[in-house]
Amino acid sequence: MMEASGFKRSILITGGAGFIGSHVVRRFVKQYPHYLVVNFDALTYAGNLENLTDLEHAPNYRFVCGDIANLQEVRSAFEAWRISDVVHLAAESHVDRSIADPTAFVRTNVMGTLNLLLCARDSWNDSTAHRFFHVSTDEVFGSLGQEGYFIESSPYDPRSPYSASKAGADHLVRAFFHTYGLPIVISNCSNNYGPNQFPEKLIPLIINNLLEGRDLPVYGKGLNVRDWLWVMDHAAAIDLLFHRAAPGSSYNIGGNCEMSNIALVRLLCRLVDEKFGKTPGASEHKITFVADRPGHDHRYAIDTSKIFADFGWKPTVPLEEGLRQTIEWYVNHRDWLQNVCSGAYREYYRNHYDSKSG
Ligand SMILES: NC(=O)c1ccc[n+]([C@@H]2O[C@H](COP(=O)([O-])OP(=O)(O)OC[C@H]3O[C@@H](n4cnc5c(N)ncnc54)[C@H](O)[C@@H]3O)[C@@H](O)[C@H]2O)c1
């Protein structure tokens, strides 16, 4: 308990071993040496401590292996580390898995969020001294046609078990603001990409398959449209909103960069061909159209004018540049990719980290 006392804030970041969480943890540990960052993560298949090897000896970083769906584990962490703030990213995050097993999504995304809210409500007396930051998705707003954008007040209309569970969590978070005065902030973000993303998601899946010479599966005709954001831009936006957004507020975050899945896969093919000096078009013949995902939302697009108007935030990395950097990262981290594909990454906690666990 003493360890938390020398720090200005003691922030519980949930899901910090995952894709976006690892970038948020790194940013907070490096930018704010006077904050203690407690990474609370259950290390599901999506959690990978190899994402954070550079932080293992940072004096203001701790890892706790814990499950947000277990109230006692969350309570113990709040007490042991005198948690003053939460940045909540832990989730089951893959739509296809939610179609196969919705229960796990309700357990983690809804019950887990409720447990965090209960512990924050019970531990925090002065609402002005704390922040509960909930990281959500634009998928809670449903699916758009060819026109229009989601704004913060767009009605919720989730279509997949994943987005329904995230919508349930968002509603609980807002309810705790209105009912108990908990100082919450919610962000709803579009699709992220960049280093450390598990290769079940579209961009790393395609990059991995390109590197391995495998087919490139694309759902339906590939006409579904997504907005893409460089993950470190998302981490910067979370940092900004965590510190400056008003309690009870919510913000959309996005890349202002819409693209159909097929155009994105073709772009990745071109960038990989260029990198390896292949004939233009060499990789595209590997594109294979596969049966569409059930209930596949047609288009997500997000209006980010509120965060720009209030704080001047806008994305800094154009998609093509970000994709080049992402390809470069996966090429230079073939061991990371191989460990993920073989499952070896799951041994990392046992082999290297056990003694640092809180
Ligand atoms: N990836 C995106 O494009 C995107 C876009 C918008 C919002 N989000 C949201 O951002 C957050 C992070 O997404 P991501 O893509 O980094 O996810 P991810 O799947 O890469 O990581 C999730 C992390 O949460 C951990 N976790 C899962 N269940 C847990 C539990 N019960 N207790 C504790 N930890 C648990 C996992 O071990 C993993 O480290 C999620 O809340 C997601 O809904 C993601």
The ligand as an SDF file (V2000), in Angstrom:
LIG
                    3D

 44 48  0  0  0  0  0  0  0  0999 V2000
   -9.4330   -1.9760  -31.5330 N   0  0  0  0  0  0  0  0  0  0  0  0
  -10.2190   -1.0020  -31.9520 C   0  0  0  0  0  0  0  0  0  0  0  0
  -10.1930   -0.6450  -33.1360 O   0  0  0  0  0  0  0  0  0  0  0  0
  -11.1120   -0.2810  -30.9760 C   0  0  0  0  0  0  0  0  0  0  0  0
  -11.8320    0.8350  -31.4140 C   0  0  0  0  0  0  0  0  0  0  0  0
  -12.6240    1.5400  -30.4930 C   0  0  0  0  0  0  0  0  0  0  0  0
  -12.7060    1.1230  -29.1790 C   0  0  0  0  0  0  0  0  0  0  0  0
  -12.0090    0.0200  -28.7870 N   0  0  0  0  0  0  0  0  0  0  0  0
  -12.1010   -0.3600  -27.3670 C   0  0  0  0  0  0  0  0  0  0  0  0
  -10.7910   -0.1600  -26.8290 O   0  0  0  0  0  0  0  0  0  0  0  0
  -10.5340   -1.1450  -25.8230 C   0  0  0  0  0  0  0  0  0  0  0  0
   -9.2600   -1.8860  -26.1390 C   0  0  0  0  0  0  0  0  0  0  0  0
   -9.4010   -2.5150  -27.4090 O   0  0  0  0  0  0  0  0  0  0  0  0
   -8.2100   -3.4040  -28.0100 P   0  0  0  0  0  0  0  0  0  0  0  0
   -8.4400   -3.5180  -29.4550 O   0  0  0  0  0  0  0  0  0  0  0  0
   -6.9300   -2.8930  -27.4900 O   0  0  0  0  0  0  0  0  0  0  0  0
   -8.5420   -4.8050  -27.3210 O   0  0  0  0  0  0  0  0  0  0  0  0
   -7.6180   -6.0810  -27.1620 P   0  0  0  0  0  0  0  0  0  0  0  0
   -8.5380   -7.2450  -27.3830 O   0  0  0  0  0  0  0  0  0  0  0  0
   -6.3820   -5.9740  -27.9540 O   0  0  0  0  0  0  0  0  0  0  0  0
   -7.1810   -6.0530  -25.6220 O   0  0  0  0  0  0  0  0  0  0  0  0
   -8.0880   -6.2760  -24.5890 C   0  0  0  0  0  0  0  0  0  0  0  0
   -7.3030   -6.4550  -23.3030 C   0  0  0  0  0  0  0  0  0  0  0  0
   -8.2400   -6.6310  -22.2280 O   0  0  0  0  0  0  0  0  0  0  0  0
   -7.8230   -7.7320  -21.4430 C   0  0  0  0  0  0  0  0  0  0  0  0
   -9.0140   -8.3560  -20.8510 N   0  0  0  0  0  0  0  0  0  0  0  0
   -9.9920   -9.0300  -21.4990 C   0  0  0  0  0  0  0  0  0  0  0  0
  -10.8920   -9.4880  -20.6090 N   0  0  0  0  0  0  0  0  0  0  0  0
  -10.4830   -9.0660  -19.3760 C   0  0  0  0  0  0  0  0  0  0  0  0
  -10.9890   -9.2100  -18.0650 C   0  0  0  0  0  0  0  0  0  0  0  0
  -12.1190   -9.9040  -17.8220 N   0  0  0  0  0  0  0  0  0  0  0  0
  -10.3120   -8.6410  -17.0510 N   0  0  0  0  0  0  0  0  0  0  0  0
   -9.1720   -7.9530  -17.2730 C   0  0  0  0  0  0  0  0  0  0  0  0
   -8.6270   -7.8070  -18.4850 N   0  0  0  0  0  0  0  0  0  0  0  0
   -9.2820   -8.3560  -19.5360 C   0  0  0  0  0  0  0  0  0  0  0  0
   -7.1080   -8.6580  -22.4130 C   0  0  0  0  0  0  0  0  0  0  0  0
   -6.2190   -9.5440  -21.7200 O   0  0  0  0  0  0  0  0  0  0  0  0
   -6.3870   -7.6750  -23.3110 C   0  0  0  0  0  0  0  0  0  0  0  0
   -5.1200   -7.3390  -22.7840 O   0  0  0  0  0  0  0  0  0  0  0  0
  -11.7710   -2.0350  -25.7650 C   0  0  0  0  0  0  0  0  0  0  0  0
  -12.5930   -1.5830  -24.7110 O   0  0  0  0  0  0  0  0  0  0  0  0
  -12.4480   -1.8050  -27.1090 C   0  0  0  0  0  0  0  0  0  0  0  0
  -13.8460   -2.0000  -27.0190 O   0  0  0  0  0  0  0  0  0  0  0  0
  -11.2240   -0.6940  -29.6470 C   0  0  0  0  0  0  0  0  0  0  0  0
  1  2  1  0
  2  3  2  0
  2  4  1  0
  4  5  1  0
  4 44  2  0
  5  6  2  0
  6  7  1  0
  7  8  2  0
  8  9  1  0
  8 44  1  0
  9 10  1  0
  9 42  1  0
 10 11  1  0
 11 12  1  0
 11 40  1  0
 12 13  1  0
 13 14  1  0
 14 15  2  0
 14 16  1  0
 14 17  1  0
 17 18  1  0
 18 19  2  0
 18 20  1  0
 18 21  1  0
 21 22  1  0
 22 23  1  0
 23 24  1  0
 23 38  1  0
 24 25  1  0
 25 26  1  0
 25 36  1  0
 26 27  1  0
 26 35  1  0
 27 28  2  0
 28 29  1  0
 29 30  1  0
 29 35  2  0
 30 31  1  0
 30 32  2  0
 32 33  1  0
 33 34  2  0
 34 35  1  0
 36 37  1  0
 36 38  1  0
 38 39  1  0
 40 41  1  0
 40 42  1  0
 42 43  1  0
M  CHG  2   8   1  16  -1
M  END
$$$$
